[in-house]
Amino acid sequence: MMRLSKKGTDFLILEEGKKLKIYLDSVGLPSCGIGHLIVSTDPEHGKPVGTPITEERCMELFRNDVGPTENAVNSFVKIPLKQSQFDAMVSLVFNIGIGAFRKSTILKKLNDNLIMEASYEFPRWAAKQKELMPRRMREKALFLS
């Protein structure tokens, strides 16, 4: 069972950004920390934008959020991955969602052991959101490193 490395964790935090306060995400949903969508069971639920959270709470939310993503990559990818490939896939899946990953061409190509062809799929996950292209290219570079 692979886990996100320190390098992968630092990479993902840099890509997602870290905010130690409640903010509205790109679609107007309350979020905090490292891309954490606030849900009704969170103590932060219902608190106003700008309410601070601690570094410890931020990292607790991140560990809780990234765990299912790591599990999905471990479960759905049927070939052995290098750590850099795993870290890149976790970054991608954390951003696009587990459901999208499960049905993706990148997963199919990975499981067919078509590593280079799988790497070509990263930019396709920015086709509708051009501002994501730099992130996808960094994920691709990490994947191929």
Residue frames relative to the residue before (quaternion, step in Angstrom):
aa qw qx qy qz dx dy dz
M 1.0000 0.0000 0.0000 0.0000 0.00 0.00 0.00
M 0.2352 -0.7905 0.5519 0.1234 3.59 -0.47 1.19
R 0.1513 -0.7513 0.6366 0.0863 3.51 -1.29 0.55
L 0.6290 -0.5287 0.4165 0.3891 3.53 -1.23 0.51
S 0.3862 -0.7196 0.5307 0.2267 3.58 -0.85 0.98
K 0.6760 -0.4404 0.3781 0.4540 3.56 -1.31 0.08
K 0.6464 0.5064 -0.3198 0.4727 3.59 0.95 -0.86
G 0.6677 0.5001 -0.2960 0.4652 3.59 0.96 -0.86
T 0.6254 0.5278 -0.3282 0.4718 3.57 1.06 -0.77
D 0.6634 0.4951 -0.3006 0.4738 3.58 0.88 -0.95
F 0.6266 0.5398 -0.3227 0.4601 3.58 1.02 -0.85
L 0.6998 0.4774 -0.2752 0.4546 3.58 0.78 -1.03
I 0.6396 0.5131 -0.3283 0.4690 3.59 0.97 -0.80
L 0.6441 0.5110 -0.3212 0.4700 3.59 0.98 -0.81
E 0.6762 0.4955 -0.2949 0.4586 3.60 0.94 -0.87
E 0.7257 0.4311 -0.2438 0.4775 3.59 0.89 -0.91
G 0.3526 -0.7033 0.5233 0.3272 3.54 1.04 -0.82
K 0.2068 -0.7625 0.6023 0.1144 3.53 -1.19 0.59
K 0.0029 0.7911 -0.6101 0.0436 3.54 -0.75 1.12
L 0.2444 -0.7941 0.5461 0.1066 3.53 -0.63 1.18
K 0.6590 0.3891 -0.3397 0.5467 3.52 0.94 1.03
I 0.5632 -0.5687 0.4669 0.3760 3.55 -1.27 0.30
Y 0.0358 0.7830 -0.6172 0.0683 3.55 -0.97 0.95
L 0.4563 -0.6321 0.5316 0.3310 3.56 -1.30 0.11
D 0.4005 -0.7256 0.5047 0.2417 3.58 -0.82 0.99
S 0.7784 -0.3856 0.2359 0.4357 3.57 -1.31 -0.02
V 0.7327 0.3424 -0.2388 0.5375 3.61 1.20 -0.32
G 0.6380 -0.5988 0.3010 0.3791 3.57 1.26 0.44
L 0.5102 0.6382 -0.4310 0.3830 3.59 1.21 0.36
P 0.5176 -0.6531 0.4451 0.3279 3.60 -0.97 0.80
S 0.0265 0.7901 -0.6036 0.1032 3.51 -0.86 1.11
C 0.0217 -0.7784 0.6254 0.0493 3.54 -1.33 0.13
G 0.7681 0.3804 -0.2542 0.4479 3.52 -1.31 0.15
I 0.7417 -0.3361 0.3148 0.4876 3.53 -0.94 -1.03
G 0.8060 -0.2913 0.1344 0.4975 3.54 0.30 1.30
H 0.3953 0.7249 -0.4853 0.2875 3.61 1.14 0.46
L 0.2929 -0.7313 0.5956 0.1573 3.54 -0.79 1.09
I 0.3612 -0.7470 0.5173 0.2096 3.58 -0.62 1.12
V 0.1282 -0.7862 0.6035 0.0356 3.55 -0.87 1.08
S 0.7202 -0.4938 0.2844 0.3958 3.55 -1.26 0.41
T 0.6758 0.4902 -0.3033 0.4594 3.62 1.12 -0.49
D 0.5409 0.6140 -0.4028 0.4100 3.60 1.25 -0.12
P 0.5210 -0.6320 0.4632 0.3384 3.62 -0.99 0.70
E 0.6160 0.5573 -0.3401 0.4409 3.59 1.22 -0.43
H 0.4768 0.6980 -0.4318 0.3146 3.60 1.23 -0.38
G 0.8276 0.2267 -0.1868 0.4782 3.55 -0.95 0.95
K 0.5546 0.5886 -0.4094 0.4223 3.59 1.22 -0.09
P 0.5674 -0.6455 0.3903 0.3302 3.59 -1.03 0.70
V 0.6339 -0.4936 0.4427 0.3982 3.51 -1.32 0.47
G 0.7478 0.3638 -0.2905 0.4734 3.54 -0.96 0.91
T 0.4900 0.6425 -0.4453 0.3858 3.59 1.24 -0.23
P 0.3834 -0.7520 0.4829 0.2330 3.61 -0.71 1.00
I 0.1483 -0.7196 0.6639 0.1395 3.51 -1.38 0.38
T 0.5223 -0.6403 0.4578 0.3280 3.57 -1.15 0.47
E 0.6433 -0.4915 0.4202 0.4099 3.54 -1.31 0.31
E 0.6397 0.5352 -0.3198 0.4495 3.58 1.00 -0.85
R 0.6650 0.4846 -0.3014 0.4818 3.59 0.94 -0.88
C 0.6030 0.5620 -0.3416 0.4516 3.58 1.02 -0.80
M 0.7199 0.4393 -0.2550 0.4730 3.58 0.80 -1.00
E 0.5916 0.5466 -0.3641 0.4676 3.61 1.12 -0.59
L 0.6584 0.4939 -0.3045 0.4795 3.59 0.91 -0.89
F 0.6445 0.5278 -0.3237 0.4486 3.58 0.94 -0.86
R 0.6622 0.4968 -0.3151 0.4641 3.60 0.85 -0.92
N 0.6573 0.5028 -0.3088 0.4689 3.59 1.00 -0.81
D 0.6917 0.4826 -0.2751 0.4614 3.58 1.00 -0.81
V 0.7112 0.4648 -0.2748 0.4501 3.60 0.92 -0.84
G 0.5268 0.6649 -0.4013 0.3454 3.62 1.12 -0.53
P 0.6974 0.4512 -0.2910 0.4748 3.63 0.76 -0.92
T 0.6114 0.5416 -0.3453 0.4623 3.58 1.14 -0.61
E 0.6394 0.5019 -0.3199 0.4868 3.58 0.94 -0.85
N 0.6556 0.5199 -0.3104 0.4511 3.59 0.92 -0.91
A 0.6430 0.5248 -0.3225 0.4551 3.58 1.00 -0.81
V 0.6589 0.4869 -0.3173 0.4776 3.60 0.87 -0.89
N 0.6509 0.5115 -0.3131 0.4655 3.60 0.95 -0.84
S 0.7100 0.4777 -0.2627 0.4457 3.59 0.94 -0.88
F 0.7698 0.4129 -0.2061 0.4410 3.56 0.82 -1.00
V 0.6675 0.4541 -0.3060 0.5047 3.60 1.10 -0.61
K 0.2262 -0.8303 0.5049 0.0668 3.55 -0.59 1.21
I 0.6588 0.4488 -0.3200 0.5120 3.60 1.25 0.06
P 0.5648 -0.5756 0.4414 0.3935 3.61 -1.15 0.39
L 0.1864 -0.7738 0.5982 0.0927 3.55 -1.03 0.86
K 0.4568 -0.5977 0.5674 0.3350 3.53 -1.26 0.48
Q 0.6588 -0.5194 0.3531 0.4141 3.60 -1.17 0.45
S 0.6562 0.5087 -0.3248 0.4529 3.61 0.92 -0.83
Q 0.6317 0.5158 -0.3323 0.4737 3.61 1.04 -0.69
F 0.6458 0.5122 -0.3144 0.4708 3.56 0.96 -0.87
D 0.6560 0.5165 -0.3135 0.4524 3.60 0.88 -0.93
A 0.6584 0.5025 -0.3071 0.4688 3.60 0.94 -0.85
M 0.6591 0.5024 -0.3125 0.4642 3.58 0.96 -0.83
V 0.6334 0.5151 -0.3391 0.4675 3.60 0.98 -0.76
S 0.6306 0.5247 -0.3367 0.4623 3.60 0.97 -0.79
L 0.6599 0.5049 -0.3023 0.4671 3.58 0.90 -0.93
V 0.7154 0.4616 -0.2648 0.4527 3.58 0.73 -1.07
F 0.5842 0.5662 -0.3694 0.4491 3.61 1.07 -0.67
N 0.7214 0.4486 -0.2293 0.4752 3.56 1.06 -0.82
I 0.7694 0.3729 -0.2088 0.4748 3.63 0.84 -0.88
G 0.5138 -0.6443 0.4175 0.3828 3.58 1.20 -0.46
I 0.5961 -0.6074 0.4127 0.3246 3.52 -1.17 0.74
G 0.6433 0.5414 -0.3274 0.4311 3.59 0.93 -0.84
A 0.6610 0.4928 -0.3011 0.4792 3.56 0.94 -0.89
F 0.6437 0.5264 -0.3217 0.4528 3.58 0.97 -0.84
R 0.6446 0.5570 -0.3275 0.4087 3.58 0.89 -0.92
K 0.7508 0.3711 -0.1925 0.5114 3.60 1.11 -0.71
S 0.4993 0.7318 -0.3721 0.2771 3.58 1.31 -0.07
T 0.5767 -0.5639 0.4824 0.3416 3.49 -1.35 0.47
I 0.6085 0.5560 -0.3706 0.4280 3.61 1.01 -0.71
L 0.6476 0.5017 -0.3205 0.4757 3.61 1.00 -0.75
K 0.6426 0.5213 -0.3284 0.4554 3.58 0.91 -0.86
K 0.6794 0.4845 -0.2930 0.4667 3.58 0.89 -0.92
L 0.6139 0.5341 -0.3486 0.4650 3.58 1.01 -0.73
N 0.7134 0.4628 -0.2637 0.4554 3.55 0.80 -1.01
D 0.6374 0.4660 -0.3227 0.5219 3.58 1.28 -0.28
N 0.4398 -0.7247 0.4129 0.3330 3.57 1.40 0.14
L 0.4246 0.6631 -0.4826 0.3836 3.56 1.08 0.78
I 0.1426 -0.8643 0.4787 0.0599 3.53 0.54 1.28
M 0.6906 0.4656 -0.2955 0.4680 3.60 0.75 -0.97
E 0.6546 0.5074 -0.3114 0.4659 3.58 0.95 -0.87
A 0.6123 0.5358 -0.3450 0.4680 3.59 1.08 -0.69
S 0.6419 0.5401 -0.3316 0.4316 3.59 0.96 -0.82
Y 0.6124 0.5634 -0.3475 0.4322 3.59 1.13 -0.61
E 0.6049 0.5929 -0.3434 0.4058 3.59 1.22 -0.39
F 0.5127 0.6707 -0.4273 0.3237 3.62 1.10 -0.50
P 0.7047 0.4566 -0.3046 0.4496 3.66 0.72 -0.90
R 0.5826 0.5940 -0.3808 0.4033 3.58 1.11 -0.51
W 0.6382 0.5167 -0.3207 0.4720 3.59 1.23 -0.43
A 0.6617 0.4277 -0.3248 0.5233 3.58 1.26 0.38
A 0.3526 0.7853 -0.4630 0.2114 3.58 1.28 0.03
K 0.7614 0.3592 -0.2008 0.5010 3.61 0.95 -0.82
Q 0.7461 0.2499 -0.1656 0.5944 3.57 1.28 -0.24
K 0.2379 -0.8309 0.4881 0.1215 3.55 0.23 1.31
E 0.5997 0.5751 -0.3731 0.4128 3.62 1.10 -0.55
L 0.6244 0.5366 -0.3366 0.4570 3.61 1.26 -0.27
M 0.4596 0.7198 -0.4383 0.2802 3.61 1.20 -0.31
P 0.6553 0.4914 -0.3547 0.4508 3.67 0.79 -0.76
R 0.6338 0.5167 -0.3373 0.4664 3.61 0.98 -0.76
R 0.6647 0.5065 -0.3138 0.4508 3.60 0.86 -0.91
M 0.6555 0.4990 -0.3200 0.4678 3.58 1.00 -0.74
R 0.6336 0.4989 -0.3344 0.4876 3.61 1.08 -0.64
E 0.6291 0.5164 -0.3361 0.4740 3.61 1.03 -0.72
K 0.6345 0.5244 -0.3225 0.4674 3.56 1.00 -0.84
A 0.6539 0.5091 -0.3139 0.4633 3.60 0.92 -0.91
L 0.6401 0.5048 -0.3225 0.4811 3.60 0.98 -0.81
F 0.6359 0.5457 -0.3162 0.4449 3.57 0.94 -0.92
L 0.7467 0.4044 -0.2109 0.4842 3.59 0.94 -0.89
S 0.5463 0.6470 -0.3970 0.3541 3.63 1.20 -0.19
